[in-house]
Amino acid sequence: MQEIRLYNTLHRTLETFEPLDPEQVVMYVCGPTVYDDPHLGHARAAVVFDVLFRLLRRVYGDHAVRYIRNYTDVDDKIIARANERGVAIEAITRQYIAAYEEAVDALGCLRPTVSPRVTEVMERITDWIQQLIDAGAAYEAGGCVFFDVSAFPEYGKLSNRTADDLVTTQRIEPDPRKRSPLDFALWKEARPGEPEWPSPWGPGRPGWHIECTVMATVYGRETLDIHGGGLDLIFPHHENEIAQCEAVTHHTFARYWVHNGFVRINAEKMSKSLGNFFTVGDLLSRWPAQTLRYFLLSAHYRSPLDFHPGGLVESTKALFRLYGAAALIDRLQTAPDAERTTKQTHRLAELERIAKQSIETFDAALRDDLNTARALGAVFETVREVNRRAALLTDPLPTAQAELVERLQFLLARLRDDLALCTGSAADFFAEWNQLATAALGLDPDEINRQIAERTAARQQRDWARSDDIRDALASSGVLLEDSPDGTIWRVDPEYVAGRD
């Protein structure tokens, strides 16, 4: 079994992944706080850990990997949104959980093994807090319970900061009841107009950090193989999760900590608090889901990803090439009596060599800290050669070239299974693109087809001037034509759609 290497934030180094139990690999990823529509930053995290989930399933088996991604369905922001609308928080969380699941489903993400919610584990949360108090790692004060950071000497090991550094460099929530500025809330006393649950310290609700610790251990185990999330969660969220768990269990909470980089706009992190975000739903109203997924995979997951319309243009054009090659590969077949010249046979043998190398590079790239950018580059090495040799691949290949067919189809299967790209037919993708693009540009597909029919009639009559005029008029609107033996097809130029964003 070839090894997987992951960058472990805990040790700041690439490490070979070795699960505690290869028959039960456990990965927990912090999911969204559901008070608004998901944005592209949420989508990146979902897609990154979907790729890791797929790779782990391929290596260890579909049923050997347990992927937990939670929903935070109790939070100040959720309560504020519910109060604004005059509805129960359940109405808010139900709406935005559905919106999130619709978005990540559209992006081709597999559903996690389990998606717990905070409100489902309230009793387990209060039990865990009581264990922390009993262990001398937490204290009650005025109806609240706080974690005592001084009781956990390793605090700061994930963020690589000392307690003194954290006090001076991090934004700390003030509260006169805390013994130390770094202490954080495990249980918050009830306030008027807010939902509450019973506890030994009075009615209230849990702090954010304790929620994930409990869900990870309840639905996973005391020591996770992988804990994931965005870079912004390293401190305080993940740092606090470690302290809360290990102060009770005295075991390592997570062996590998994996964090994806930010999506940025104008060099700033995309976030709702900054108001510089694009919702997934808004983007999917103008661009195919495959375009967004390709864009999110086009950079290494730990690198910042700069969002701009040009990135979506390039992603769409890349998919045009991928789908074109995929359609050709899907049709490949062999025949015993198919003949090729010596030169053609040599070119097919060269294509087979390139495909073999692409498969090896693709797999090695994913195993090397999920290097999706390099994996896609390997695929395009073969795609370029397939498109160059298209004329050789349109007729049945000699039976002797069966291995070439198998390699090309295997590479395409890897693209579909491991990266969830080119999962549908080329015809469906191009149809979806044209539908979205014409709607974005205010074009009428029926009128485009009418003009193409008029151009076809002009060509049949050898009225080349009229044919060129129609082509030029459509091109000026962003509609590109491609003539083939099967007729004329059209596609909207992605550059024109980007110009409207």
C-alpha positions, 0 to 999 in steps of 0.5 A, a space after each residue: 500500500 502506497 503511503 499518504 502524506 499530510 501536512 500536520 499543523 501540530 508539528 508543522 511538517 509533512 508526515 506519513 499518515 498512519 491511522 490508529 486502526 486501518 479498518 476504522 479511520 476517523 476524520 472530524 471536520 468543523 462544519 458551518 455555523 448555520 445562520 446564512 447562505 454558504 459562501 465560497 470559503 465554506 465551499 472550499 473546505 467542503 471540497 478539500 475534505 471531500 477529496 481527502 475523504 475520497 482518497 481515504 476510502 480508496 486506500 482503506 475501503 469505503 466502509 473503513 472511513 468515518 467522516 464526521 462534519 458537524 453543524 453548529 445550530 446554537 450560536 449568537 449569530 443564529 439567535 440574532 438572525 432569529 430575533 431579527 425575523 421573529 422566528 424560532 432558531 430552528 427555522 433559521 438552522 433548518 433553512 441554512 442547513 438545507 442551503 448548505 447541503 444543497 450547495 455541497 451536493 451540487 459541488 459533487 461532495 459526498 455526504 459525510 458518514 454522520 452530520 451531528 448537530 449541537 442540539 442533539 448532544 446537550 446532555 453529553 455536553 453538560 456531562 463533559 463540562 462536569 468532568 472538566 470541573 471534577 478534573 480541576 480544569 474548569 470552574 463555575 462562576 455566576 451561572 457560567 462555567 469557564 475552562 481554566 487554561 492554567 490547568 492545561 500546561 500544553 495550551 498553545 501547542 497547536 497555534 505554536 504560541 505561549 499563553 503570554 503571547 496569546 494574551 498580547 496578540 489575540 482578541 480575547 473576549 472580556 468577562 470579569 468572572 474569568 480568572 484569566 483573560 485566556 479562560 474561555 466559556 464552556 457554559 453560558 448562563 441563560 439570557 432573556 430572549 435566548 434558547 436555554 437548556 438545563 444544567 447543574 449550574 443553571 439554565 443556559 447554553 454551551 460555549 462554541 468550543 466544547 460543542 465540537 469536542 463532544 461531537 467529535 468524541 461522541 460520534 468519533 472516538 477519544 483520539 481522532 485520526 484527522 481533525 480538519 477545518 480552515 486556518 482561521 480555526 487554529 486559534 482559539 477554536 481548535 486550540 480550545 478543543 484540544 485542551 477540553 478533550 485532553 484535560 479529561 481523557 489524557 489522550 491525544 485528541 487528534 493525531 493529524 491536524 489538517 487546515 485549508 487556506 483562505 479564499 481571498 478577495 483583494 488580498 483579504 480573507 473572504 468572510 461574512 464579517 468583512 462583507 466581501 463574500 460570494 454565496 455559492 448559490 449566487 455563483 451557481 446561478 451563473 457558472 456550472 457547479 463543475 466550474 466552481 469545483 475545478 476552481 477550488 481544486 486548481 490551487 493547493 489546499 493549504 495555499 490562499 486562493 484568490 477569487 476573481 472572475 478570470 479564475 472562473 473563466 480559466 476553469 470553464 475553459 479547462 473543463 471545455 478541454 477536459 470534457 472534449 477529451 472525456 467524450 472521445 475517451 468514453 467512445 474508444 473501442 478496439 477491433 481485431 481488423 483495425 489497421 494503422 500505419 507504422 507512424 500511427 502505431 508509434 504515435 499511439 504507443 507514445 500516447 499510452 506511455 504518456 497516459 501511464 505516466 499521468 496515472 502514476 503522477 496523478 496518484 502520487 500527487 494526491 497522496 502527497 498532501 492532496 496536491 490537486 493542482 499537480 494532479 490536474 496538471 498530470 491529467 492535462 498532459 494526457 488530455 493535450 495528447 488526446 486532443 492532438 491525436 483525436 483523428 487517430 482515436 475516432 475509429 476503432 483502435 487495433 486490438 493491440 491497443 487495448 491497453 491504451 484504451 484501458 489506461 485512458 479510461 482508467 485515468 478518466 475514472 480517477 478524475 471522476 472518482 477522486 476529484 469528482 470532475 467530468 462526472 456527467 456527459 460532455 453534452 450535459 455540461 455544455 448544455 448547462 453552460 449555455 443555459 446559464 451563460 445565455 441567461 446571464 447575458 440575456 440571450 435567447 437560445 432559440 434565436 441563436 439556433 434560428 440564426 445558426 439554421 439561417 447560416 447553415 442554409 447560406 452555406 449550402 447556397 454558398 453565400 459565404 458573405 451571409 454566413 460570415 456576417 451571421 458568425 460575426 454577429 453571434 461572436 459579437 454577442 459572445 456566441 462562438 460557433 464550431 463546425 463539424 461533420 455532425 453540424 454546427 455547435 455553439 458555446 458562449 464565451 466565458 469571457 463575456 459572462 465574466 464581464 458581467 460579474 
